[in-house]
Amino acid sequence: MKVSDFVKKVGAIPCDAQVGEKIAALYGQPIPDDVIKALSYNAQGEFFDSDDICRLMSVDEVANASKELGVDFVAAGLVPVIDVGDNCFVCFDLASGVWLKYNIIDATGYCRKQSLEAMFIR
């Protein structure tokens, strides 16, 4: 599946309550349904068919991202969901309620969009 196809159907993916509870407990606050739905699609993660390296992160990868990637995503209020390569991740910004790309080397957020679909569909 292409990432563009995935983001079009995120709204129809059922929320996995265990996924929602795990991520909400980690961040200490409720997590929006679209984030939970995206992570509920495949708890083990998934590679997408595309010219770019694009990969849905597993629930465990999201839970361990701060430790594994050396970035305190929890303190920053960023939930990483899709690894887009080159040390960049599509994250949901809990404070502003938008999706963004975040570079872990530069500690920079950019390309802010109101929906996950808008991140990949032009």
PyMOL commands that set and color helices and strands:
alter all, ss='L'
color gray80, all
select helices_A, chain A and resi 3-12+17-27+33-40+59-63+65-69+73-76+116-120
alter helices_A, ss='H'
color red, helices_A
select strands_A, chain A and resi 46-47+55-56+78-85+88-93+98-103+108-113
alter strands_A, ss='S'
color yellow, strands_A
deselect
rebuild
show_as cartoon
